Amino acid sequence: MTHYQLEETFHGQLTTTDAEVMAPAFPGGGHGPLTDDEQLALLDIIDTINDRYGTNLTEAHRILTEAWAQWMIDQPEARQKFAANPRDKALLAFRQMWADAKFSHLDQHTDFIKMLIDNPDIEHLLGEAVFDSVYRESRRREGHAD
């Protein structure tokens, strides 16, 4: 792929560096960040991607991915869709939100997002890990016992 067609979905001022990734401040209803198990799952998938594909994803990439997951969990309408549907149907809604989450940060994380676009297997593995945590947390917050 030699060209990308981009569509602006966000316009505003955000400042981050690779060493310091700031999560967007969205209302979360006081539920807090991802659980330790969810954070470990994302760390494991980062390690797996690095080992399998020879990439050099860092802690900053994991934190950014957690921020994307938290952004999705903090969207009440999306959380309700995830919680009310079986996994396969919730995955359809997740795929659009996953793209939205990534491209909303394109200006600040171009290299990382380009790597995901250029490597669909990596994007899929990372997306699956994020979906698992978003789906579980959405169901928990909406009162569904699994």
Contacts in CASP RR format, 6 or more apart in sequence:
PFRMAT RR
TARGET T0000
AUTHOR 0000-0000-0000
METHOD contacts of the structure
MODEL  1
MTHYQLEETFHGQLTTTDAEVMAPAFPGGGHGPLTDDEQLALLDIIDTIN
DRYGTNLTEAHRILTEAWAQWMIDQPEARQKFAANPRDKALLAFRQMWAD
AKFSHLDQHTDFIKMLIDNPDIEHLLGEAVFDSVYRESRRREGHAD
1 117 0 8 1.000
1 118 0 8 1.000
4 114 0 8 1.000
4 117 0 8 1.000
6 103 0 8 1.000
6 106 0 8 1.000
7 103 0 8 1.000
9 100 0 8 1.000
9 103 0 8 1.000
9 104 0 8 1.000
10 104 0 8 1.000
14 22 0 8 1.000
14 24 0 8 1.000
14 105 0 8 1.000
14 107 0 8 1.000
14 108 0 8 1.000
15 22 0 8 1.000
15 108 0 8 1.000
16 22 0 8 1.000
16 108 0 8 1.000
16 109 0 8 1.000
18 58 0 8 1.000
18 60 0 8 1.000
19 60 0 8 1.000
20 60 0 8 1.000
21 60 0 8 1.000
21 63 0 8 1.000
21 64 0 8 1.000
21 67 0 8 1.000
22 67 0 8 1.000
23 63 0 8 1.000
23 66 0 8 1.000
23 67 0 8 1.000
23 70 0 8 1.000
23 71 0 8 1.000
24 67 0 8 1.000
24 71 0 8 1.000
26 70 0 8 1.000
26 71 0 8 1.000
26 74 0 8 1.000
26 75 0 8 1.000
27 74 0 8 1.000
28 73 0 8 1.000
28 74 0 8 1.000
29 74 0 8 1.000
31 73 0 8 1.000
31 137 0 8 1.000
31 141 0 8 1.000
33 39 0 8 1.000
33 66 0 8 1.000
33 70 0 8 1.000
34 42 0 8 1.000
34 66 0 8 1.000
34 69 0 8 1.000
34 70 0 8 1.000
34 73 0 8 1.000
34 133 0 8 1.000
34 137 0 8 1.000
35 137 0 8 1.000
38 66 0 8 1.000
38 69 0 8 1.000
38 133 0 8 1.000
38 136 0 8 1.000
38 137 0 8 1.000
39 62 0 8 1.000
39 66 0 8 1.000
41 129 0 8 1.000
41 132 0 8 1.000
41 133 0 8 1.000
42 62 0 8 1.000
42 65 0 8 1.000
42 66 0 8 1.000
42 69 0 8 1.000
42 129 0 8 1.000
42 130 0 8 1.000
42 133 0 8 1.000
43 62 0 8 1.000
44 129 0 8 1.000
45 125 0 8 1.000
45 126 0 8 1.000
45 128 0 8 1.000
45 129 0 8 1.000
46 57 0 8 1.000
46 61 0 8 1.000
46 62 0 8 1.000
46 65 0 8 1.000
46 126 0 8 1.000
48 125 0 8 1.000
49 55 0 8 1.000
49 57 0 8 1.000
49 122 0 8 1.000
49 125 0 8 1.000
49 126 0 8 1.000
50 56 0 8 1.000
50 57 0 8 1.000
53 119 0 8 1.000
53 121 0 8 1.000
53 122 0 8 1.000
55 115 0 8 1.000
55 119 0 8 1.000
55 122 0 8 1.000
57 112 0 8 1.000
61 112 0 8 1.000
64 105 0 8 1.000
64 109 0 8 1.000
64 112 0 8 1.000
65 126 0 8 1.000
65 129 0 8 1.000
65 130 0 8 1.000
68 98 0 8 1.000
68 101 0 8 1.000
68 102 0 8 1.000
68 105 0 8 1.000
68 130 0 8 1.000
69 130 0 8 1.000
69 133 0 8 1.000
69 134 0 8 1.000
71 101 0 8 1.000
72 78 0 8 1.000
72 79 0 8 1.000
72 94 0 8 1.000
72 97 0 8 1.000
72 98 0 8 1.000
72 101 0 8 1.000
72 130 0 8 1.000
72 134 0 8 1.000
73 79 0 8 1.000
73 134 0 8 1.000
73 137 0 8 1.000
73 138 0 8 1.000
73 141 0 8 1.000
75 97 0 8 1.000
78 93 0 8 1.000
78 97 0 8 1.000
78 138 0 8 1.000
79 137 0 8 1.000
79 138 0 8 1.000
79 141 0 8 1.000
79 142 0 8 1.000
80 138 0 8 1.000
80 142 0 8 1.000
81 90 0 8 1.000
81 93 0 8 1.000
82 90 0 8 1.000
82 93 0 8 1.000
82 94 0 8 1.000
82 134 0 8 1.000
82 135 0 8 1.000
82 138 0 8 1.000
82 139 0 8 1.000
83 138 0 8 1.000
83 139 0 8 1.000
83 141 0 8 1.000
83 142 0 8 1.000
83 143 0 8 1.000
83 144 0 8 1.000
84 142 0 8 1.000
85 93 0 8 1.000
87 135 0 8 1.000
90 131 0 8 1.000
90 135 0 8 1.000
90 138 0 8 1.000
91 131 0 8 1.000
91 135 0 8 1.000
94 131 0 8 1.000
94 134 0 8 1.000
94 135 0 8 1.000
98 127 0 8 1.000
98 130 0 8 1.000
98 131 0 8 1.000
102 113 0 8 1.000
102 116 0 8 1.000
103 113 0 8 1.000
105 113 0 8 1.000
106 113 0 8 1.000
115 122 0 8 1.000
116 122 0 8 1.000
116 123 0 8 1.000
116 126 0 8 1.000
117 123 0 8 1.000
136 146 0 8 1.000
139 146 0 8 1.000
END
